[in-house]
Amino acid sequence: MKLNRIISIALSFAVLLSVVCFDVSAAGGDFEFEITDGSAEVTAYNGSAADVDIPETLAGFKVTSIGEDAFRKNGLKSVSMPDTVKTIKKSAFADCASLTTVQFSSSLESIGNTAFYNCEDLSSALRFPEGLREIGNSAFENCWDMSYAIIPASVEVIGYCALGYYYDSDADKKYYDFKRSDFRILGYNDSEAYTYSLSHKVDFYDLSSGFNAVTSGGMDFFIENSEAELIAYAGTSYTPSIPSKVGGYTVTSIGGYAFFAAGIRDVVIPETVVRIGEWAFGSCESLGSIKIPPSVTSIGDCALGYCYDNGLEVPYDGFVVGGAKDSAAKSYAEKHSFKFKDMYTTTLTLTKSSGTIYIKGSLNISADVKNPFGKTTYKSADTDVAKVNSSGKLTGIKAGKTKITVTNNGVKKTFTVTVKKPSLNISAKTIKPNKIYQLKIKGKVGTPKFTSSNKKVLKVNSKNGKFKGLKSGKAVITVKTNGIKLKCKIKVK
């Protein structure tokens, strides 16, 4: 019995040692935490910062968990978790009404019940990390600004009303869970996300088929009305180029928060984009300037050049907005007191202002276009004389003169083309018998054909135009070239 009592005491002491509580706030730190099995769990936050970076270690122990109610009702606006965190427990961030953005740990496995319940300002989209297995009941209920979520195939459990629902009273003042009509899930067929969408009647966008959602180059897109909206960027490139088309659909919009807090230094926006949503490039601290095409007619609040700092929307010093005059980009720059740089004043220079070609002949108009917008177009004033294709290649049709107008972004230049009929070096000649002569063509296109009207008097090589008289008499050499006939009169004497 005495031995059993000793063992029991030893075990109790070991259990006490396995759970150690630290309160570092008294020492000037902002986090309270517990150590369990050699790992730290954040249990409370006592700081005043609006933008919180949870440390990777506390007191030398890796932070692997965010505890129940740890940040509940806190006024923070953004939170970044280290990649050591595997678990977010019940109500950890519930009722954080000002919380806008969350950077999840790449190792995250579980999000507990009501973890982000009633976070009304949570950003328009959340991309959950690969490897996440569970999203608890009502985890994101009442997150009004969150309009869609990107859910990996690794998720095995999605709890009741976890996504796309709100809690409110009905006409009898009884409280129920209600489905939101504006919420959408991006996921994969035959996954838990798909099952949840069916059972909860939430709109589902299938990333695996590309029918209504597409992932390409680290970018996620919605497909609606045959157009694509870029909704989230998780790529690794510091200088991404947004495609003008994805999955055969034209990219017309960059959604709110699409590049929020991305580490990009530059970005190429195609001329198909007409809308940039709020905070689309917010908190991109390495992005010092951006070029906005004139096609963009709408730019949302704080879409460019802004970050959050202690809960405030703060513009970046020296941020430059590039664009065209009289454009949404310039209006945005003026409204937010950013420097504006005119990047779309188009100049158009032609290497030559005129040229000559022959019927069926061709030449290319060389146009140097700086700051182009859209395609450079070419138009012939008289297509009966000369035609021109979309790349500036001219083709002569018949003899005459016409002008070609070259246009880009409203800037025009004209090129004058003269089309000539091919000619022979000899139009009439008296020759002696048995002496060789040659008929040459100026302006021929293709292979000509030479024929003699009187082969007893005159012999001619059908390919190269060499001819000689056989006996006294008259003959006509006919040349077929460029689709026309040329004639030369020969007298043998």
C-alpha positions as CSV (number, residue, x, y, z in Angstrom):
1,M,0.0,0.0,0.0
2,K,2.8,2.4,0.9
3,L,4.4,1.7,-2.5
4,N,1.2,2.4,-4.3
5,R,0.8,5.7,-2.5
6,I,4.3,6.7,-3.5
7,I,3.6,5.9,-7.1
8,S,0.3,7.8,-7.0
9,I,2.1,10.9,-5.6
10,A,4.8,10.6,-8.2
11,L,2.3,10.4,-11.0
12,S,0.3,13.4,-9.7
13,F,3.6,15.4,-9.5
14,A,4.4,14.5,-13.1
15,V,1.0,15.6,-14.3
16,L,1.5,19.0,-12.5
17,L,4.9,19.4,-14.2
18,S,3.3,18.7,-17.6
19,V,1.0,21.7,-17.4
20,V,2.9,24.9,-16.5
21,C,1.1,28.3,-16.7
22,F,3.0,31.5,-17.7
23,D,1.6,35.0,-17.5
24,V,4.1,37.2,-19.2
25,S,2.0,40.3,-19.3
26,A,3.3,41.2,-15.9
27,A,6.8,41.2,-17.4
28,G,5.8,43.5,-20.2
29,G,4.7,40.9,-22.7
30,D,1.3,40.9,-24.4
31,F,0.5,37.1,-24.3
32,E,-0.7,34.8,-21.6
33,F,0.0,31.2,-22.4
34,E,0.2,27.7,-21.0
35,I,2.8,25.0,-21.7
36,T,1.4,21.5,-22.2
37,D,3.5,18.5,-23.4
38,G,6.3,20.8,-24.4
39,S,4.2,23.2,-26.5
40,A,2.7,26.6,-25.9
41,E,-1.0,27.6,-26.2
42,V,-1.9,31.2,-26.3
43,T,-4.7,31.7,-23.7
44,A,-5.1,35.5,-23.7
45,Y,-3.9,38.7,-25.4
46,N,-3.4,41.8,-23.3
47,G,-1.8,44.1,-25.9
48,S,-3.3,47.1,-27.6
49,A,-2.0,46.7,-31.1
50,A,-4.6,46.4,-33.8
51,D,-2.3,44.3,-36.0
52,V,-1.1,41.2,-34.1
53,D,1.7,38.8,-35.0
54,I,1.5,35.8,-32.8
55,P,5.1,34.7,-32.0
56,E,6.4,31.3,-33.1
57,T,7.7,30.6,-29.6
58,L,6.9,31.8,-26.1
59,A,9.4,31.2,-23.3
60,G,11.3,29.0,-25.7
61,F,8.3,26.7,-26.5
62,K,6.7,26.4,-29.9
63,V,3.2,28.0,-30.1
64,T,1.0,25.2,-31.5
65,S,-2.5,26.3,-30.3
66,I,-4.7,29.3,-29.8
67,G,-6.8,28.6,-26.7
68,E,-10.5,29.1,-26.1
69,D,-11.6,32.7,-25.9
70,A,-8.0,33.8,-26.2
71,F,-8.8,36.9,-28.3
72,R,-12.5,37.1,-27.8
73,K,-14.0,40.6,-28.1
74,N,-10.6,42.0,-28.8
75,G,-10.3,45.1,-31.0
76,L,-7.6,43.8,-33.3
77,K,-7.9,44.3,-37.0
78,S,-5.5,41.7,-38.4
79,V,-3.8,38.6,-37.0
80,S,-0.9,36.6,-38.4
81,M,-0.2,33.1,-37.1
82,P,3.2,31.3,-37.2
83,D,3.4,28.1,-39.2
84,T,3.7,26.2,-35.9
85,V,0.1,26.6,-35.0
86,K,-2.0,23.5,-35.5
87,T,-5.2,24.2,-33.6
88,I,-7.5,27.2,-33.1
89,K,-9.9,26.3,-30.3
90,K,-13.5,27.3,-29.5
91,S,-14.3,31.0,-29.7
92,A,-10.7,31.9,-29.9
93,F,-11.5,35.0,-32.0
94,A,-15.2,35.2,-31.5
95,D,-16.8,38.7,-31.4
96,C,-13.7,40.4,-32.8
97,A,-15.9,42.9,-34.6
98,S,-13.0,44.8,-36.2
99,L,-11.0,41.8,-37.3
100,T,-10.5,42.1,-41.1
101,T,-7.7,39.8,-42.1
102,V,-6.3,36.5,-40.9
103,Q,-3.1,34.8,-42.0
104,F,-3.5,31.2,-41.1
105,S,-0.7,28.8,-40.2
106,S,0.3,26.6,-43.1
107,S,0.3,23.7,-40.6
108,L,-3.2,24.4,-39.3
109,E,-5.3,21.2,-38.8
110,S,-8.4,22.3,-36.8
111,I,-10.6,25.3,-36.3
112,G,-12.9,25.0,-33.4
113,N,-16.6,25.7,-32.9
114,T,-17.5,29.4,-33.1
115,A,-13.7,30.2,-33.5
116,F,-14.5,33.3,-35.6
117,Y,-18.2,33.7,-34.7
118,N,-19.5,37.2,-35.2
119,C,-16.3,38.6,-36.8
120,E,-18.5,41.0,-38.9
121,D,-15.6,42.7,-40.8
122,L,-13.6,39.5,-41.7
123,S,-12.3,39.9,-45.3
124,S,-14.4,39.0,-48.3
125,A,-12.5,35.8,-48.9
126,L,-10.6,33.2,-46.8
127,R,-8.2,30.7,-48.3
128,F,-7.8,27.8,-45.9
129,P,-4.5,26.1,-45.9
130,E,-3.8,22.6,-47.4
131,G,-3.8,20.1,-44.6
132,L,-6.7,21.6,-42.7
133,R,-9.0,18.8,-41.6
134,E,-11.8,20.3,-39.5
135,I,-13.9,23.5,-39.4
136,G,-16.1,23.5,-36.3
137,N,-19.8,24.4,-35.8
138,S,-20.6,28.1,-36.5
139,A,-16.9,28.7,-36.9
140,F,-17.5,31.6,-39.3
141,E,-21.2,32.4,-38.6
142,N,-22.2,36.0,-38.7
143,C,-19.1,37.0,-40.7
144,W,-21.0,39.4,-42.9
145,D,-18.1,40.7,-45.0
146,M,-16.8,37.2,-45.8
147,S,-18.5,36.4,-49.1
148,Y,-16.6,33.3,-50.1
149,A,-14.2,30.7,-48.8
150,I,-11.6,28.5,-50.6
151,I,-11.6,25.0,-49.0
152,P,-9.0,22.4,-49.8
153,A,-9.8,18.7,-50.4
154,S,-8.0,17.9,-47.1
155,V,-10.9,19.1,-45.0
156,E,-12.8,16.1,-43.6
157,V,-15.3,17.8,-41.3
158,I,-17.3,21.0,-41.7
159,G,-19.6,21.6,-38.7
160,Y,-23.2,22.8,-38.6
161,C,-23.6,26.4,-40.1
162,A,-19.8,26.8,-40.1
163,L,-19.8,28.9,-43.3
164,G,-22.4,31.1,-45.1
165,Y,-24.9,31.5,-42.2
166,Y,-26.0,34.1,-39.7
167,Y,-27.9,33.9,-36.5
168,D,-31.0,36.1,-36.1
169,S,-34.6,36.2,-34.9
170,D,-37.7,35.5,-37.0
171,A,-41.1,37.2,-36.9
172,D,-41.9,35.5,-33.6
173,K,-38.6,36.8,-32.1
174,K,-37.2,33.3,-31.9
175,Y,-33.6,32.9,-32.9
176,Y,-32.5,30.6,-35.7
177,D,-29.6,30.0,-38.1
178,F,-30.3,31.6,-41.5
179,K,-28.5,30.9,-44.8
180,R,-26.9,33.9,-46.5
181,S,-27.8,34.3,-50.2
182,D,-24.5,36.0,-51.1
183,F,-22.0,33.4,-49.8
184,R,-20.1,31.0,-52.0
185,I,-17.7,28.1,-51.4
186,L,-14.9,27.2,-53.7
187,G,-13.8,23.6,-53.4
188,Y,-13.6,20.3,-55.2
189,N,-16.2,17.7,-56.2
190,D,-16.6,14.7,-54.0
191,S,-15.1,16.6,-51.1
192,E,-16.5,17.6,-47.7
193,A,-16.8,21.2,-49.0
194,Y,-19.1,19.9,-51.7
195,T,-21.1,17.7,-49.3
196,Y,-21.5,20.7,-46.9
197,S,-22.7,22.9,-49.8
198,L,-25.3,20.4,-50.8
199,S,-26.6,19.8,-47.2
200,H,-26.6,23.5,-46.3
201,K,-27.7,24.7,-49.8
202,V,-24.7,27.0,-50.1
203,D,-23.6,28.0,-53.6
204,F,-20.7,25.8,-54.7
205,Y,-18.0,26.6,-57.2
206,D,-16.1,23.6,-58.5
207,L,-12.3,24.2,-58.7
208,S,-11.7,20.7,-60.2
209,S,-13.8,21.2,-63.3
210,G,-13.2,24.9,-64.0
211,F,-16.9,25.3,-64.8
212,N,-17.5,28.1,-62.3
213,A,-14.1,28.5,-60.6
214,V,-10.6,28.3,-61.9
215,T,-7.2,28.1,-60.2
216,S,-4.2,29.2,-62.3
217,G,-0.8,30.5,-61.4
218,G,-1.6,30.8,-57.7
219,M,-4.7,32.8,-58.5
220,D,-8.3,31.8,-57.9
221,F,-11.1,33.0,-60.2
222,F,-14.8,33.1,-60.1
223,I,-16.6,32.4,-63.4
224,E,-19.9,34.2,-63.8
225,N,-21.7,35.4,-67.0
226,S,-18.8,34.1,-69.1
227,E,-16.4,36.5,-67.2
228,A,-13.7,35.8,-64.6
229,E,-13.1,37.7,-61.4
230,L,-9.7,37.2,-59.6
231,I,-10.6,36.6,-56.0
232,A,-7.4,35.5,-54.3
233,Y,-3.7,35.3,-54.8
234,A,-1.5,32.7,-53.1
235,G,1.3,32.5,-55.6
236,T,5.0,32.8,-54.9
237,S,6.0,35.3,-57.6
238,Y,6.9,38.7,-56.5
239,T,6.0,40.1,-59.9
240,P,2.8,38.3,-60.9
241,S,1.1,38.9,-64.3
242,I,-2.7,38.6,-64.2
243,P,-3.9,36.8,-67.3
244,S,-6.4,38.5,-69.7
245,K,-8.1,35.1,-70.1
246,V,-8.3,32.0,-67.8
247,G,-10.1,28.8,-68.8
248,G,-11.3,30.6,-71.9
249,Y,-13.0,33.4,-69.9
250,T,-12.0,37.0,-70.0
251,V,-10.7,38.4,-66.7
252,T,-12.7,41.6,-66.1
253,S,-12.4,42.1,-62.3
254,I,-10.0,42.0,-59.4
255,G,-12.0,41.3,-56.3
256,G,-11.8,42.9,-52.9
257,Y,-8.7,41.8,-50.8
258,A,-7.5,39.6,-53.7
259,F,-3.8,40.5,-53.1
260,F,-4.2,41.7,-49.6
261,A,-0.9,41.6,-47.7
262,A,0.8,39.8,-50.6
263,G,4.6,40.2,-50.8
264,I,4.5,41.4,-54.4
265,R,6.8,44.1,-55.7
266,D,5.1,44.7,-59.1
267,V,2.0,43.4,-60.9
268,V,0.8,43.5,-64.5
269,I,-2.9,44.2,-64.9
270,P,-4.4,43.3,-68.3
271,E,-6.4,45.7,-70.4
272,T,-9.5,43.5,-70.0
273,V,-9.9,44.5,-66.3
274,V,-12.7,47.1,-65.7
275,R,-13.0,46.9,-61.9
276,I,-10.7,46.7,-58.9
277,G,-12.4,46.0,-55.5
278,E,-11.7,47.5,-52.1
279,W,-8.4,46.7,-50.5
280,A,-7.5,44.5,-53.5
281,F,-3.8,45.5,-53.2
282,G,-4.0,46.7,-49.6
283,S,-1.1,46.1,-47.2
284,C,1.2,45.2,-50.0
285,E,4.1,47.0,-48.4
286,S,6.6,46.1,-51.1
287,L,4.4,47.5,-53.8
288,G,5.6,51.1,-54.3
289,S,3.7,51.8,-57.5
290,I,1.1,50.3,-59.8
291,K,0.1,50.8,-63.4
292,I,-3.6,50.8,-64.0
293,P,-4.9,50.4,-67.6
294,P,-7.5,52.9,-68.9
295,S,-10.0,50.1,-69.2
296,V,-10.4,50.2,-65.4
297,T,-13.5,52.4,-64.6
298,S,-14.0,51.5,-60.9
299,I,-11.5,51.4,-58.0
300,G,-12.7,50.5,-54.6
301,D,-11.9,52.1,-51.2
302,C,-8.3,51.7,-50.2
303,A,-7.7,49.4,-53.1
304,L,-4.2,50.8,-53.7
305,G,-1.5,52.2,-51.5
306,Y,-3.0,51.6,-48.1
307,C,-2.3,49.5,-45.0
308,Y,-3.8,49.0,-41.5
309,D,-1.9,50.6,-38.7
310,N,-3.3,50.5,-35.1
311,G,-6.8,50.1,-36.5
312,L,-6.4,53.0,-38.9
313,E,-6.4,53.1,-42.7
314,V,-3.0,54.6,-43.5
315,P,-1.6,55.5,-46.9
316,Y,1.9,54.5,-47.9
317,D,4.3,57.4,-48.3
318,G,5.5,58.0,-51.8
319,F,3.0,55.6,-53.4
320,V,2.7,56.2,-57.1
321,V,-0.4,55.4,-59.2
322,G,0.3,55.1,-63.0
323,G,-2.4,55.4,-65.5
324,A,-4.0,57.5,-68.2
325,K,-5.3,61.0,-68.1
326,D,-9.0,61.4,-67.4
327,S,-9.1,57.9,-66.0
328,A,-10.3,56.2,-62.8
329,A,-6.6,55.7,-61.8
330,K,-6.0,59.5,-61.9
331,S,-9.2,60.2,-60.0
332,Y,-8.2,57.7,-57.4
333,A,-4.7,59.2,-57.0
334,E,-6.1,62.7,-56.7
335,K,-8.7,61.6,-54.1
336,H,-6.1,59.9,-51.9
337,S,-3.3,62.5,-52.5
338,F,-1.0,60.0,-54.2
339,K,1.4,61.0,-56.9
340,F,0.0,60.3,-60.4
341,K,2.2,59.3,-63.3
342,D,0.9,59.5,-66.9
343,M,1.8,56.1,-68.3
344,Y,-0.7,56.0,-71.1
345,T,0.1,59.1,-73.3
346,T,0.4,57.2,-76.5
347,T,2.9,58.2,-79.1
348,L,2.9,56.7,-82.6
349,T,5.7,57.0,-85.1
350,L,6.0,55.6,-88.6
351,T,9.4,54.7,-89.9
352,K,8.3,55.9,-93.4
353,S,5.3,58.0,-94.3
354,S,4.9,56.5,-97.9
355,G,5.9,53.6,-100.0
356,T,5.4,52.0,-103.4
357,I,4.4,48.5,-104.2
358,Y,3.2,46.6,-107.3
359,I,0.0,44.8,-107.9
360,K,-0.1,41.7,-105.7
361,G,3.1,43.0,-104.1
362,S,3.3,43.7,-100.4
363,L,5.1,45.7,-97.7
364,N,4.9,46.0,-93.9
365,I,4.1,49.4,-92.3
366,S,6.6,49.8,-89.4
367,A,4.8,51.6,-86.5
368,D,6.6,52.4,-83.2
369,V,3.9,52.7,-80.5
370,K,4.9,53.8,-77.1
371,N,2.4,53.4,-74.2
372,P,-0.1,51.6,-76.3
373,F,-3.6,50.8,-75.2
374,G,-5.4,48.0,-76.9
375,K,-4.5,46.9,-80.4
376,T,-2.9,49.1,-83.1
377,T,-5.3,49.2,-86.0
378,Y,-4.7,49.7,-89.7
379,K,-7.4,50.9,-92.2
380,S,-7.2,51.5,-96.0
381,A,-9.1,54.4,-97.5
382,D,-9.5,52.5,-100.7
383,T,-9.5,48.7,-100.5
384,D,-9.8,48.5,-104.3
385,V,-6.3,49.9,-104.6
386,A,-4.6,48.4,-101.5
387,K,-5.7,46.2,-98.6
388,V,-4.0,46.1,-95.2
389,N,-4.3,43.4,-92.5
390,S,-4.4,43.7,-88.7
391,S,-0.6,43.5,-88.4
392,G,0.1,46.3,-91.0
393,K,0.9,44.2,-94.0
394,L,-0.1,46.0,-97.2
395,T,-1.1,44.2,-100.4
396,G,-1.5,46.0,-103.8
397,I,-4.8,45.3,-105.6
398,K,-4.7,47.6,-108.6
399,A,-2.8,50.6,-109.9
400,G,-3.5,53.8,-107.9
401,K,-2.8,55.6,-104.7
402,T,-4.5,55.5,-101.3
403,K,-3.8,56.2,-97.6
404,I,-3.5,53.8,-94.7
405,T,-4.6,55.1,-91.3
406,V,-2.7,53.7,-88.3
407,T,-4.4,54.2,-84.9
408,N,-3.7,53.4,-81.3
409,N,-5.5,54.9,-78.3
410,G,-6.9,57.7,-80.5
411,V,-3.5,58.7,-81.9
412,K,-3.4,58.5,-85.7
413,K,-0.8,58.5,-88.4
414,T,-1.2,58.1,-92.2
415,F,0.9,56.1,-94.6
416,T,0.5,56.9,-98.4
417,V,0.9,53.9,-100.7
418,T,1.3,54.0,-104.4
419,V,0.4,50.8,-106.3
420,K,2.0,50.3,-109.7
421,K,1.4,47.9,-112.5
422,P,4.4,45.7,-113.4
423,S,6.3,46.7,-116.5
424,L,8.6,45.1,-119.1
425,N,12.0,46.3,-120.0
426,I,11.1,46.2,-123.6
427,S,7.7,47.1,-125.0
428,A,8.6,46.9,-128.8
429,K,11.8,45.9,-130.5
430,T,13.3,45.0,-133.9
431,I,15.8,42.2,-133.7
432,K,18.0,40.1,-135.9
433,P,17.4,36.3,-136.3
434,N,19.4,33.8,-134.2
435,K,20.5,36.3,-131.6
436,I,19.3,35.9,-128.0
437,Y,17.6,38.6,-126.1
438,Q,15.8,38.7,-122.7
439,L,12.5,40.2,-121.6
440,K,12.6,41.3,-118.0
441,I,9.7,42.3,-115.6
442,K,9.9,45.1,-113.1
443,G,7.6,44.5,-110.1
444,K,6.8,40.8,-110.7
445,V,5.3,38.7,-108.0
446,G,5.5,35.0,-108.2
447,T,6.5,33.1,-111.3
448,P,5.7,34.7,-114.7
449,K,4.8,32.8,-117.9
450,F,6.1,33.9,-121.3
451,T,4.4,32.9,-124.6
452,S,5.0,33.8,-128.3
453,S,2.1,34.5,-130.7
454,N,4.1,33.1,-133.6
455,K,6.4,30.3,-132.8
456,K,7.7,30.0,-136.4
457,V,9.0,33.6,-136.2
458,L,9.9,33.9,-132.5
459,K,10.9,31.4,-129.9
460,V,10.7,32.4,-126.2
461,N,11.6,30.5,-123.0
462,S,8.3,30.3,-121.0
463,K,10.1,30.7,-117.6
464,N,13.0,33.2,-118.0
465,G,11.9,35.3,-120.9
466,K,14.9,34.7,-123.1
467,F,13.9,34.9,-126.8
468,K,15.4,34.8,-130.3
469,G,14.1,35.4,-133.8
470,L,13.9,32.4,-136.2
471,K,13.0,34.1,-139.4
472,S,11.7,37.4,-140.7
473,G,8.3,38.3,-139.4
474,K,6.3,39.7,-136.5
475,A,5.3,38.2,-133.2
476,V,3.9,39.3,-129.8
477,I,5.3,38.1,-126.5
478,T,2.6,37.8,-123.8
479,V,3.6,37.8,-120.2
480,K,1.3,36.6,-117.5
481,T,2.4,38.0,-114.1
482,N,0.7,39.4,-111.0
483,G,-2.6,38.3,-112.4
484,I,-2.4,40.6,-115.4
485,K,-1.1,40.4,-119.0
486,L,1.8,42.4,-120.4
487,K,2.7,42.5,-124.1
488,C,5.9,43.1,-126.1
489,K,5.9,43.6,-129.9
490,I,8.8,42.0,-131.7
491,K,9.8,42.4,-135.4
492,V,12.4,40.0,-136.7
493,K,14.3,41.5,-139.7
